[in-house]
Amino acid sequence: MTARARTASDHGPAAVVLGAQALRGVGYGLTAVQLGAVLRGQGLGSSAVGLVLAAIVAGNATTSLALGRWGDRIGRVRVYGLLYVALALAGVVLVAGGPVWLFALVALSGALSVEVVESGPFTTLEQVMLASTGAPQAKITHGFGVYNAVATLAGAAGALLGTFPPSRPLIGGTLAVVGVTGALLATQLPGTVEASRPEPGTAPPRPLASSRPMVVRLAALFAVDSLAGGLVVQAWIAYWLGVRYGASTSVVGAVFAVVGVLQAASFLAAPLLAARVGLLRTMVFTHLPSNLLLTAVPLAPSLPVAVGLLLARTCLSQMDVPTRQAYVMALVPAAERTAAAATTNTARYVTRPAGPALAGLLQPLGLGLAWPFLAAGAIKSAYDLALWRLFHPVQLPADTDTATTAGGAP
């Protein structure tokens, strides 16, 4: 295949992925705003709400483990489409007014999210598809910035939709439409997005070979960061704003819409910063100050101050997302990218389910609803310092477009 033909073929999968992801972002944005209020309207307390949210995150974990083991064997396109079918089923359960336990059971499929910008099995598949174009590292990093910006802007639109009164039919109908449309879009993905098959009679390659030590270390660190992030997922923050300050869903929806715009801007800015200082420096030194802002949120004396702190944190807290995705893809050989993405993403999902449940269980302690924010800020800061200490001496492979170390030194 010529370079020109290869470039043309790469645009198709990217367009399909971005389109499907944009639709998914609308559904996730709406869910992040309204799900907590809908569950509270059914008489669930904070502990029960946390457990339902934990079931959603647990679904990300179990499905990601299965994806890492059997995803390439089943087929990336097939798994991608099945996840959208599961998302549609979750919407049908809500529209039909099914019991909460049935919704939680469907959530174990891994198709739902408690964040506007999710990091579940969908992301694992899309991350590998977008990184397999053969483009220079700078373009791949830019692509991940656009990828996350599209998701965030779509999530902001969903958050605005969430300003309507909380409604199971509204959430369920939106998720059902997104799921069906996403499944149809998945059928448009070409065979070039699939993993290469081993020659007949040859043993399949090891998923992780030369990169195993590095990937294991990254996975352990990402697991710690994800546990902390699980304490303050956006659906929980929406619930907390309602309980702590009496904020209505219309107010929360407007706040989350602004959050989405700021996140999109930071996603687009992150590759530009990374081009100057390196992927790892961008990841660490934008994350640390955002953690300090996070710990200040529950100490805010009023809703406007709390919202201001949340928005300030948003400008920095997500700049590590596209750079983290690009960093993992740059660190490992092309043949090991699927396994690396599945391993590092799965590590995030394994610990994340404990976060929402712990957020609810921490409420009876002396500081009440402040505990999840304080604990998350402290744990995330420890993660950043450990990440820098372990990986700033590591040299990225020579096949990147710049001779850059993991710490960003040229």
N, C-alpha and C positions, 0 to 999 in steps of 0.2 A: 504493500500500500504506500502510495506517495505521501509526502508530508502534507500536501494540499488536501488529499482525500481523507487523511487521518484527522486533520483539523476539522473538516466538515462533519465527519462522523461524530466527533466529540461534542459538537454543539447540540445535537439532538438529545442525547441523554441528559445533558446539563439543563436544557430547557424543560424537559419532562420533570426532572427532579425539583427544579425551582418552582414550577407550576404546582406540582402536588404538595410541595412543602408549604407554599403560600396558603393553599386551602386549609391545610392542617393547622397552620398558625392561627387562622381565624377561629377554628373550633377550640383550640387550646387557650386562646386569649379569653374567649367567652367563658370557658370552663373555669379558668383560674379565678375569674371575678365572682362568678355566681355559685359555684358548686358548694362552697362552704355555707353560704346563706341558705341554699336549698336544703342542705342536710340539717342545718340548725332549725329551719322551718318545720322539719319532720320530727323535731323534739330531741335531736341528738345533742349531747353535751360535748365539751371540748375534747375529752378523751376519746369518745366515739368518732368524732370528726377526724381526729388524728389517725385513728385506726383505718378508717376508710381511705384516707389519703395514702396511708402506708401500704394498703393493698394495691393501689395504683402503681406505686413505686416498686413494690415487690414484683408486680407483673413485668416491669421493665427488666428486673434482675433475672428472673427465671427465663424469660424469652431470650435475653441476651446470652445467657449461658448456653442455651440450645442453639442459638445462631452461631456462636463461636465454634461449636462442635460439628453441626450438621448443615449450616447455612449454605456453604459453597456446594456441598453434595446435593442438596435439594434444589438449589438454584436461587440466585439473588433475586431475580425478577419474580419468581413464584412466591418466595417468602415476603417480598415487598407487597405484592398484591394481597396475600392472605392477611397481612397486618391491617390493611385498609378495610378488608371485609370484617375483621374483628372490631374495628373502630365503628363501622356502621351498625353492628350488632349491639354495641354498647349504647348507641343512640336510640335504637329501637326499644331497648329495655327502659330507658328513661321516658320516652314518649308514651310507652304503654303503662307507665306508672308501676313498674315492677318493684319488688321490695329491695331495700338497701343491700341485703346480703347477696341478692342475685346480681346487682350492679357491681358489687365488690368482686364477685366471682368472675364476671366478664372482664373486669379490670386486670385480672391476672394474665390476660393475653399479652400485655405489654404494649397495647396500642394507644392507651390513654396517657395523659401527662398532667402533672400538677404545676407545670411551668409554662409560660408563654413560649419560651425557647426551650424545647425538650432536648433530652440527651439520651433517648432510649434506643431500641433496636432499629428504628427508622434511621437515626443518625449514623449508626454503625454502617449500614448498607450505603447510605448516601455519601458518607465520608470516603469510603473506598472508591466508589464510582467517580467522584469528583477528583480524586487524587491520581487516577490512573490514565490521565490524558497525555502524559509524557511532556507536559509543559515545564518550564523552568520553575524553581522553587518560589521565586517572587510572585509569579503568576498564580501558582497554586495557593499561596497564602492570600493573595488578593481574592481568588475565587471563594475561599472559605469566608472571607469578610463579607462578600456579596451574599453568599449563601445564608449566613446568620442575619444579615441586615434584612433580607427579604422575609425571613421567618419572623423577625421582630416587628417589622412594619405590619405584616399580616396579623400578628398577635395584637398589635395596638388597635387595629380595626375590630378584632374580636372583643377587645376590652371595651371599646366604645359601644359595641352591641350589648355588652354586659350592663350598660347603664339603664337598660329597660328593667322593669320589675323582675326579680328572680323567678324563674319558670323552668320546670322540668321539661315541658314540651319544647321550649325555645332551645335549651341546651341539647336535648336529645335529637330534635329535628336537624339542628345544625351539624351535629356529629354524624348523623345518618347520611346526610347529603355529601359531606366531606368524604366519608368512607367509601360511598359508592363511586363518586367521581374519581377519588384517588386510585381505586382498584381499576377503573377503566384506563386511567392515565398509565398505570403500571404496565398495561398490555402494549404500550407504545415504545417501551424500552427495547433497544436492540440487543442482540446476543453478545455484542462486544463488551457489555458491562459484566458479563459472567467471568468467573475465575477460569483460568486455563486448565484444561484437563490433562492428567498425566498420560504419557504414551501407553498403549495397551501392553500388558505384561510387566510394566515397571511399577515399583513401589511408590505410593504417593509421597510427596515430600513432607518433611516435618513442618507443621504450621509455624513453629518458631525454632530457629536454629541459632545463627550467630547473634541475633538480637535478643535472645531470651533473657540474659541477665539485666539488660537495660529496661526491657519491657516489664519485667517483674517488679523492678524498683519503682518505675513510673506508676504501675498499677497499684502498688501499695500506697504511694503518696496520693494518688487520685482518690483512692478509697477513703482516706482520711478527710480530704477536702470535701468529698461528696457527703459524708456523714454530717459534717458541719453545715453544708448547704441544705441538707434535708431538714434541719431544724427550722429553717426560715424560707420554705418554699412560698411561692407567691400566693397560692391558695390559702396558706396559713396566715400570711401577712394581711390578706384581705379580711380573714376572720378576726385577726387581732385588732385591726383598725376599727372594726365594728364593735368589738367588745370594749376596747380601751377608750375609744373616743366617741363611740356612737356613730361612726361614719356610715352613711348609706351606701348601697351598691352603686348608685349613680356617681357618688363622689369617688369611690374606689375605682370604678371604671374609668373615670376621667384621669385619675392619678396614674393608673396602669397604662393608659394611652400615652401619656407624656413619657412614662418610663420606657415604653416601646420605642418612641422616637429617639430618645437619648441613647438607648442601647444600639439602635441601628446606626446612629452617628459614630458611636464608639467602635462598632464592628468594622466600619469603613476606615476609621482612623488607625485602628490597630495595625494593619499591614504596613501603613506608611511609617509608623513609629518603629515597627520591627525591621523595616528595611534600613533604618539608620542605626538602631542599637542592638538588634538581634531578637530572635524569637523568645529566648529564655528571659532576657532582661525585661522585655515587654510584659511577659507573663507575671513575673515576680513583683516588679517595682510599680505596677499599676494596681496590683491586688492588695498589697500591704496597706496603703492608706485607705482603701475602700473598707477594709476590715475595722479600722478605727471608727469610721463613720457608722458602720453597722452597730457597734457596741454602744454608740451614743443614741441610737434611735429610741430605745425603750425609756430613756431618761428624759425625753422631750416633754416639756410641760403642756404642750397643746398640739392639736392636730396639724396646724400649719407648720410648726417647727419639725414635727415628725416627718411630714411629707417632704419638707425641704432637705432633711438629712437623707431620706431615701433617694431623692432625686440626685443629690450630690454623689451618693455612693454609686448610683447607677452609671454615672459618667465614667467610672473607673472599673467597676467590679466585673464587667463582662468582656473587657479587652483581652483577657486571657483565653477566651473561648476559641476564636479563629486561630490564634497563634498556637494554642495547645494542640488543636487538630492538625495544623500544618507541621508542628514540631514532631509529633508522633510519626506522621507519614514521612518526614525527612530523615528521621533517625534510623529507620529500618529499611532493608532492601525491599524492592518492589514485590518480590514473591512472598514476603512475610507481612504485607500491609493488612490484609484481611484479618489474620490472626492477631496482629498487634492492635488493630482497632477494636476487635471483639474483646480482647483481653483487658485493655485499658478501660474501655467503656463498661464492660461487665463489672470490673472492680468498683466502678462508681455506683452501679446499680445494686451491688450486693450489700453495701453499707447504707445506702440512701434510705431504704424502707424504714430503718430505725429512727430516722430524723423526725418525720411528722408525728409518729407515735410518742417519741420522747418529748416533743414540744408540748403535746397535750398533758403528758404525765408530769412534766416539770411545773405545771401551773400551781399546784398546791404548795410549792415551796415558798420560802419567805419573800422572794422578789416577784412571785407570781409570773405573769407573762413576759417579764423582762429576761428570765433565765435563758430561753432559747437564743435570743439575740446576743447576749453576753458570751454564752458558751460557743456559739458559732464564730464570733469574731476572734476569740482566743485560739480555737482550734485551727481556723483558717490561717492565722498569722504563723502558727507553728509549722503548718504545711509549707507556706511560702519560704520560710527560712531553711527548712530541710531540703526543699527542691533546689534552692540555689546552692546550698553546700554540696549536694551530691552531683549536680549536673553541670555546674558552670565550668569544670575543667574538660568536659566531654566534647570531642570534635565531631561535628556533623559529617556524614559521609561526603566524599569528594564529588559525588555526582550532582550536588546542588549547584545552583548557578553562581554562588559566591562562596569563597573559602572562608566560611564563618564558623566560629566556634559556637557551642551551645550557649555560651554566655553572651554572644553577640560581638565579640572582638573580631575585627577583620584580619 
